[in-house]
Amino acid sequence: MAESLITPDGPTALSAVSVLTLDHLDVFGYLASNSYIIPEIIDVERFHSALAKTLTLFPLYAARASCAEDGRGPWALVLPPRGIPVTVSVSDETQIVPVEAVVQKPLRFVPELNPREVVRNPTTPVAAILLTKFPNLGVTSIGITRWHPIGSDFVASCFIRTLSKFYIGVPDNEPAPVYKAVRAYLPAPNKTCLEGIDTYAVEAYYSARVWHPQLDPSQPGPANVRLNFRLSAAQTQQLRDAVHALGGENASFLSVQDCIVSLITIATNAADLSNPPIHSIDTILDVRGAGDIPATLAFNGFVFAPTDKVVATHADDYYAYALAVRQSIIRGRTPSFLAALADLQAARAAEGTNRGEIMDLASPPGRMLCNSTLRLDKAMRPDIHFGHPDKIKSYVATVPFVRHLKLARPNPRMKADGTWSSGLEDIEVTLYFQPLVRARFIEEINMRLRVLKVEGAAEWTGL
């Protein structure tokens, strides 16, 4: 395998900055990985050149991190960029993923990084790229692993979109990221805004030095198993219409996502008889564009927006759950509430980091966490093609926790006539369950789609 260290090919968006201290809100001690399958054997020199141009706008991908002793805060990014390592390898494999789903666990053909080494070793890169050529398939995988504080899925999508444009020689007319913290655009926090709000999701941490209880191989019982299914655009609209109608003449606006979350919640309640019903749903909420926050803000730019405790009138009250999610999203983007929530999330992140802990993304009984990229996929993916519109498949890693719901747009697929379907109108659902619960959940979803008069069955993958 050959490795190169790529640096920006000119002045960067942060040329005047030597140290960029991270706001505690962006202190999120995870790695994130994505891979993009390009239907060609990539031109490495051309890729290097495009990457060097991209780094002028996204210099943090080539920066290094620093922190206090033993990983304690404050965390900072050190500039000028020292470079992002790009490794080129060749594989004779003929299968890239075991199951055709956007969410993969484990995600293969991505570079390995250690999040603790990133902050404790000033020479460790904060991002890396692995180019894997598959001569037998005529494709290349662009695998990217990044330290999460340098950017959320939004920033990662902007980065790969810009790289794609430079690779095919198209000028990138998108504005450069804004390298300021979310809280710089919010009013002074008022703690009374959080009175009566269950903020568990932003306050739960566990030691980074031990196994998470759900992943500890020494614990008895079977491991969590994944489940994927897809719903077409027509099915999701029928589901949305059915749930909205349950609200009566004065029903509030509900999005398709709200209604899918309500379906998943109620089916989980019915399938998982060993746990209490879900009463609270936390949404990982991108807050760009809320109030005065720039739409092109860098870093993470998200909070964990909780619902109020859902009081359902009966076990199948889809409307109550969907409405609670919609109201939590609206409230989460309200500047006064957002300021208080972001302040609390930042304070807990600072405390957790100094204790050697990371945020716990596993929901306890009675809660569910929703991580959706539906809007992001639809907005970004058409421009991420490296010269092959509607033919690029992308994959992302996840955490295998129960009641951690991942929503994404499925990858494009070739139809019988040889043309391609983008998949951007459909929705793919990924969850993890204990094995017995998984089997019951499948039955519940099939039954509930029929009851709600959604035409056709869900498309299950990997069963």
C-alpha positions as MATLAB code, in Angstrom:
seq = 'MAESLITPDGPTALSAVSVLTLDHLDVFGYLASNSYIIPEIIDVERFHSALAKTLTLFPLYAARASCAEDGRGPWALVLPPRGIPVTVSVSDETQIVPVEAVVQKPLRFVPELNPREVVRNPTTPVAAILLTKFPNLGVTSIGITRWHPIGSDFVASCFIRTLSKFYIGVPDNEPAPVYKAVRAYLPAPNKTCLEGIDTYAVEAYYSARVWHPQLDPSQPGPANVRLNFRLSAAQTQQLRDAVHALGGENASFLSVQDCIVSLITIATNAADLSNPPIHSIDTILDVRGAGDIPATLAFNGFVFAPTDKVVATHADDYYAYALAVRQSIIRGRTPSFLAALADLQAARAAEGTNRGEIMDLASPPGRMLCNSTLRLDKAMRPDIHFGHPDKIKSYVATVPFVRHLKLARPNPRMKADGTWSSGLEDIEVTLYFQPLVRARFIEEINMRLRVLKVEGAAEWTGL';
ca = [
       0.000    0.000    0.000;
       1.249    3.466   -0.901;
       0.678    6.435    1.397;
       0.863   10.150    0.661;
       0.381   13.156    2.931;
      -1.738   15.751    1.132;
      -1.680   19.403    2.184;
      -3.661   22.417    0.905;
      -2.372   23.787   -2.381;
      -2.752   27.418   -1.306;
      -3.986   29.751    1.429;
      -6.829   28.277    3.442;
     -10.004   29.573    5.024;
      -8.064   29.578    8.327;
      -4.666   30.856    7.181;
      -4.655   33.523    9.887;
      -5.345   31.016   12.684;
      -2.741   28.931   14.534;
      -4.925   27.420   17.273;
      -8.680   26.958   17.056;
     -10.153   26.093   20.446;
     -13.225   23.889   20.234;
     -16.388   24.958   21.943;
     -17.422   22.332   24.478;
     -20.605   21.775   22.453;
     -18.433   20.257   19.715;
     -16.513   18.012   22.111;
     -17.891   14.674   20.959;
     -15.341   11.921   21.416;
     -16.364    9.644   18.555;
     -14.980    8.869   15.136;
     -17.184    8.851   12.036;
     -16.564    6.924    8.821;
     -18.047    7.046    5.328;
     -17.227    5.266    2.111;
     -18.196    6.159   -1.447;
     -18.092    3.593   -4.244;
     -17.063    5.193   -7.538;
     -17.732    3.150  -10.727;
     -14.232    3.632  -12.120;
     -10.638    2.915  -11.146;
      -9.814    6.311   -9.762;
      -6.973    8.463  -11.083;
      -4.888    8.849   -7.917;
      -2.879   11.900   -9.041;
      -6.067   13.670  -10.092;
      -7.631   12.724   -6.750;
      -4.636   14.108   -4.845;
      -4.872   17.381   -6.778;
      -8.617   17.708   -6.106;
      -8.057   16.928   -2.428;
      -5.353   19.589   -2.122;
      -7.809   22.170   -3.491;
     -10.575   20.910   -1.171;
      -8.329   21.351    1.872;
      -8.078   25.076    1.216;
     -11.763   25.279    2.184;
     -11.705   22.455    4.750;
      -8.279   22.818    6.395;
      -9.397   21.099    9.608;
      -9.318   17.752    7.790;
      -5.534   18.190    7.642;
      -5.072   19.718   11.102;
      -3.917   18.094   14.340;
      -5.627   18.106   17.737;
      -4.287   19.127   21.113;
      -5.592   18.877   24.642;
      -4.562   19.112   28.256;
      -2.933   16.206   30.085;
      -4.567   12.763   29.691;
      -7.138   13.925   27.149;
      -8.699   16.595   29.329;
     -10.138   19.767   27.879;
      -9.964   22.234   26.419;
      -9.597   20.547   23.047;
      -8.145   22.542   20.186;
      -7.142   22.152   16.556;
      -3.621   23.172   15.608;
      -2.871   24.894   12.305;
      -1.449   25.341    9.700;
      -2.581   21.995    8.281;
       0.087   19.288    8.454;
      -1.697   17.087    5.938;
      -4.217   14.291    5.601;
      -2.810   10.803    4.904;
      -4.115    9.073    1.776;
      -3.408    5.366    1.424;
      -3.948    3.497   -1.854;
      -4.602   -0.238   -1.844;
      -5.856   -2.886   -4.274;
      -8.354   -5.625   -3.418;
      -9.271   -8.717   -5.412;
     -12.571   -9.089   -3.545;
     -15.799   -9.131   -5.525;
     -18.154   -8.091   -2.731;
     -17.777   -4.768   -0.935;
     -20.634   -5.032    1.596;
     -22.417   -8.162    2.873;
     -25.870   -6.543    2.767;
     -26.892   -3.745    0.425;
     -27.791   -1.078    2.981;
     -26.422    2.406    3.561;
     -25.693    1.710    7.229;
     -22.945   -0.855    7.778;
     -21.526   -2.416   10.932;
     -18.665   -2.945   10.594;
     -17.933   -0.540    7.761;
     -15.072   -1.990    5.720;
     -12.480   -0.306    3.508;
     -12.131    2.776    5.685;
      -8.940    3.889    7.459;
      -8.518    3.201   11.157;
      -8.048    5.979   13.688;
      -8.039    5.908   17.480;
     -10.030    8.772   19.051;
      -7.886    8.778   22.192;
      -4.711    8.943   20.124;
      -6.132   11.835   18.126;
      -6.346   14.034   21.214;
      -3.324   12.680   23.124;
      -0.762   12.394   20.325;
      -0.076   15.685   18.496;
       1.216   13.805   15.441;
      -1.934   11.729   14.913;
      -4.122   13.047   12.059;
      -7.741   13.989   12.734;
      -8.834   12.458    9.421;
      -7.522    9.895    6.946;
      -8.488    8.536    3.524;
      -8.185    5.013    2.142;
      -8.555    4.514   -1.620;
      -9.270    0.863   -2.391;
      -9.236   -0.181   -6.028;
     -11.304   -3.227   -7.030;
     -10.047   -4.281  -10.487;
     -12.461   -7.228  -10.664;
     -15.397   -4.851  -10.180;
     -14.057   -1.795  -11.992;
     -14.773    0.429   -8.988;
     -12.922    2.352   -6.289;
     -13.907    2.873   -2.672;
     -13.121    6.269   -1.164;
     -13.078    5.567    2.569;
     -12.858    8.532    4.939;
     -12.571    8.426    8.719;
     -12.677   11.647   10.699;
     -12.624   12.762   14.308;
     -16.206   13.863   14.913;
     -15.447   17.336   16.353;
     -14.142   18.562   12.976;
     -17.596   18.155   11.489;
     -20.943   16.423   11.509;
     -22.495   14.507    8.623;
     -23.347   17.889    7.101;
     -19.703   18.987    7.022;
     -18.606   15.555    5.772;
     -21.115   15.830    2.911;
     -19.896   19.323    2.039;
     -16.309   18.057    2.044;
     -16.944   15.110   -0.291;
     -19.185   17.237   -2.529;
     -16.398   19.788   -2.959;
     -13.867   17.009   -3.569;
     -16.152   15.505   -6.220;
     -16.488   18.831   -8.019;
     -12.752   19.487   -8.067;
     -12.097   15.926   -9.269;
     -14.273   16.408  -12.367;
     -13.012   19.963  -12.932;
     -16.195   21.783  -11.985;
     -15.751   25.051  -10.031;
     -17.021   24.811   -6.477;
     -19.354   27.780   -6.058;
     -20.509   26.811   -2.581;
     -19.606   29.191    0.265;
     -16.757   28.174    2.553;
     -17.694   26.791    5.971;
     -18.093   29.283    8.810;
     -15.599   28.334   11.519;
     -17.392   29.651   14.573;
     -19.207   27.903   17.395;
     -23.001   27.517   17.448;
     -23.222   29.313   20.775;
     -21.654   32.448   19.268;
     -24.971   32.994   17.445;
     -27.323   32.267   20.329;
     -28.723   34.522   23.063;
     -27.544   34.197   26.660;
     -28.858   30.902   28.043;
     -31.830   30.992   30.368;
     -32.021   27.807   32.418;
     -35.725   28.262   33.029;
     -36.294   27.249   29.401;
     -35.406   23.693   30.421;
     -37.703   23.479   33.434;
     -39.739   20.298   33.213;
     -37.696   18.999   30.238;
     -36.147   15.546   30.442;
     -32.589   16.191   29.228;
     -31.251   12.663   29.757;
     -29.796   12.417   26.232;
     -27.342   15.293   26.713;
     -26.316   14.228   30.220;
     -25.611   10.477   29.839;
     -21.914    9.551   29.681;
     -19.826    6.447   30.346;
     -16.120    5.701   30.736;
     -14.181    5.584   27.468;
     -11.872    2.991   29.037;
     -14.461    0.216   29.419;
     -16.913   -1.692   27.230;
     -20.352   -0.211   26.899;
     -22.773   -2.588   28.715;
     -24.566   -3.432   25.440;
     -21.282   -4.308   23.716;
     -19.397   -6.084   26.491;
     -18.585   -9.610   25.212;
     -18.284  -10.890   28.791;
     -21.952  -10.228   29.498;
     -24.401  -13.145   29.170;
     -27.029  -13.270   26.475;
     -27.023  -12.791   22.697;
     -25.577   -9.754   20.994;
     -27.796   -7.132   19.390;
     -28.680   -7.944   15.779;
     -29.391   -5.475   13.000;
     -32.490   -5.065   10.897;
     -33.002   -3.087    7.691;
     -36.091   -2.315    5.698;
     -37.096    0.139    3.004;
     -40.273    2.004    2.225;
     -40.968    3.578   -1.150;
     -41.904    7.217   -1.638;
     -45.535    6.201   -2.232;
     -45.586    4.097    0.940;
     -44.104    6.811    3.134;
     -46.608    9.336    1.814;
     -49.493    6.932    2.468;
     -48.156    6.397    5.984;
     -47.881   10.129    6.560;
     -51.423   10.722    5.305;
     -52.812    7.945    7.507;
     -51.114    9.208   10.674;
     -52.018   12.818    9.945;
     -55.671   11.857    9.465;
     -55.718   10.426   12.980;
     -55.305   13.962   14.290;
     -58.720   14.995   12.976;
     -59.707   18.235   11.283;
     -57.335   20.344   13.373;
     -54.297   18.106   12.954;
     -50.926   19.865   13.035;
     -48.371   19.574   10.257;
     -46.404   16.330   10.407;
     -43.437   15.337    8.281;
     -42.905   11.905    6.782;
     -40.044   11.430    9.245;
     -42.310   12.176   12.228;
     -44.723    9.508   11.084;
     -42.049    6.880   10.424;
     -40.657    7.470   13.919;
     -44.132    7.001   15.387;
     -44.585    3.736   13.460;
     -41.190    2.435   14.654;
     -41.932    3.461   18.233;
     -45.300    1.749   18.446;
     -44.054   -1.403   16.696;
     -41.119   -1.531   19.127;
     -43.452   -1.114   22.098;
     -45.519   -4.053   20.902;
     -42.502   -6.249   20.059;
     -40.278   -5.604   23.073;
     -42.338   -7.007   25.921;
     -39.403   -7.038   28.348;
     -39.119   -3.246   28.492;
     -41.576   -0.464   29.317;
     -43.144    1.405   26.393;
     -41.140    4.231   24.862;
     -42.293    7.528   26.327;
     -39.516    9.899   25.172;
     -37.805   10.285   21.804;
     -34.540   12.185   21.368;
     -33.702   13.525   17.909;
     -30.162   14.394   16.840;
     -31.055   17.825   15.517;
     -28.958   19.867   13.083;
     -29.464   23.487   14.123;
     -27.915   25.235   11.122;
     -30.229   27.980    9.927;
     -32.017   28.262   13.277;
     -32.166   31.911   14.352;
     -28.914   33.591   13.317;
     -26.882   30.385   12.981;
     -25.265   30.261    9.501;
     -26.435   27.499    7.193;
     -22.791   26.682    6.397;
     -21.557   26.431    9.977;
     -18.619   24.063   10.488;
     -17.996   21.662   13.382;
     -20.840   19.475   14.680;
     -23.730   21.915   14.878;
     -26.223   19.571   16.502;
     -28.069   19.063   19.757;
     -30.138   16.219   21.182;
     -33.720   17.483   21.151;
     -36.034   15.608   23.538;
     -39.777   15.217   23.287;
     -41.992   15.856   26.256;
     -43.171   12.621   27.794;
     -45.647   11.190   25.308;
     -49.053   10.600   26.814;
     -50.790    8.287   24.361;
     -54.552    7.828   24.591;
     -54.118    4.181   23.570;
     -51.338    1.771   22.561;
     -51.633    2.595   18.845;
     -51.722    6.386   19.136;
     -49.485    7.113   16.153;
     -50.537   10.736   16.005;
     -49.479   11.432   19.611;
     -45.952   10.159   19.008;
     -45.584   11.904   15.649;
     -46.848   15.191   17.069;
     -44.486   14.961   20.049;
     -41.524   14.532   17.677;
     -42.620   17.444   15.498;
     -43.061   19.720   18.512;
     -39.645   18.771   19.899;
     -37.970   19.672   16.599;
     -39.729   23.028   16.409;
     -38.837   23.775   20.031;
     -35.253   22.582   19.516;
     -34.671   25.181   16.797;
     -36.150   28.046   18.840;
     -33.174   30.279   19.807;
     -34.059   30.726   23.494;
     -34.629   27.004   24.091;
     -31.671   26.056   21.896;
     -29.369   28.375   23.856;
     -30.291   26.704   27.148;
     -30.048   23.176   25.721;
     -26.719   23.870   23.978;
     -25.315   25.381   27.171;
     -26.273   22.294   29.171;
     -24.963   19.926   26.496;
     -21.661   21.839   26.385;
     -21.305   21.827   30.174;
     -21.897   18.079   30.381;
     -19.451   17.470   27.520;
     -16.750   19.421   29.368;
     -17.396   17.501   32.588;
     -17.462   14.145   30.814;
     -14.264   14.821   28.894;
     -12.397   15.733   32.066;
     -13.574   12.480   33.647;
     -12.395   10.427   30.658;
     -15.957    9.710   29.487;
     -17.837    9.832   26.202;
     -21.496   10.459   25.469;
     -23.734    7.420   25.807;
     -25.697    7.038   22.562;
     -27.654    4.037   23.874;
     -31.196    4.818   24.964;
     -32.330    3.315   28.267;
     -35.706    1.556   28.525;
     -38.491    4.010   27.797;
     -36.453    6.118   25.372;
     -35.457    6.014   21.717;
     -32.854    8.038   19.791;
     -33.430    9.074   16.171;
     -30.487    9.839   13.903;
     -31.764   10.893   10.484;
     -29.963   12.107    7.359;
     -33.065   12.185    5.139;
     -32.956   15.901    4.314;
     -29.178   15.932    4.075;
     -29.053   12.968    1.686;
     -31.637   14.505   -0.602;
     -29.921   17.897   -0.687;
     -26.314   16.758   -1.033;
     -26.179   13.444   -2.830;
     -27.018   14.676   -6.368;
     -23.743   16.657   -6.396;
     -21.557   13.854   -5.007;
     -20.886   11.777   -8.111;
     -17.250   12.114   -9.333;
     -18.565   12.178  -12.891;
     -21.146    9.407  -12.466;
     -24.500   11.004  -11.529;
     -26.970    8.745   -9.713;
     -24.504    5.846   -9.682;
     -22.487    6.481   -6.517;
     -23.177    4.234   -3.554;
     -22.286    5.468   -0.102;
     -22.029    3.688    3.224;
     -21.810    4.888    6.797;
     -20.964    3.301   10.123;
     -23.284    3.250   13.133;
     -23.483    2.225   16.780;
     -25.250   -1.131   17.361;
     -27.480   -0.080   20.253;
     -31.107   -1.049   20.708;
     -33.614    1.778   20.210;
     -31.058    3.726   18.163;
     -32.975    4.497   14.983;
     -31.072    5.404   11.824;
     -32.962    6.848    8.835;
     -31.296    7.387    5.453;
     -32.049    7.541    1.743;
     -31.150    4.189    0.131;
     -28.400    3.890   -2.443;
     -29.195    4.085   -6.169;
     -30.038    0.810   -7.878;
     -29.922   -0.395  -11.444;
     -33.369   -1.213  -12.816;
     -34.240   -4.073  -15.143;
     -33.987   -1.835  -18.204;
     -30.414   -0.832  -17.346;
     -31.250    2.663  -16.106;
     -30.642    3.765  -12.544;
     -33.034    4.755   -9.765;
     -31.581    7.392   -7.442;
     -33.434    6.183   -4.338;
     -33.698    9.752   -3.084;
     -37.466    9.594   -2.603;
     -37.410    6.324   -0.643;
     -36.422    5.740    2.987;
     -34.208    3.101    4.555;
     -34.549    2.181    8.228;
     -31.831    0.559   10.341;
     -32.249   -0.625   13.928;
     -30.735   -3.134   16.323;
     -32.686   -5.533   18.506;
     -32.270   -8.565   20.670;
     -32.987  -11.579   18.381;
     -36.461  -12.472   19.720;
     -37.580   -8.860   19.667;
     -36.331   -8.514   16.093;
     -38.577  -11.348   14.895;
     -41.639   -9.881   16.604;
     -40.827   -6.396   15.287;
     -40.927   -7.639   11.683;
     -44.403   -9.071   12.284;
     -45.554   -5.839   13.928;
     -44.369   -3.631   11.062;
     -45.982   -5.857    8.430;
     -49.266   -5.904   10.307;
     -49.324   -2.181   11.067;
     -48.609   -1.146    7.499;
     -51.659   -3.185    6.438;
     -53.851   -1.655    9.164;
     -52.775    1.848    8.119;
     -53.640    0.936    4.513;
     -50.111    1.376    3.215;
     -49.998   -0.477   -0.102;
     -47.433   -3.219   -0.494;
     -45.042   -4.710    2.023;
     -41.860   -3.251    3.454;
     -38.731   -4.394    1.619;
     -36.662   -6.262    4.195;
     -32.939   -6.722    3.575;
     -30.437   -9.052    5.167;
     -32.984  -11.382    6.773;
];
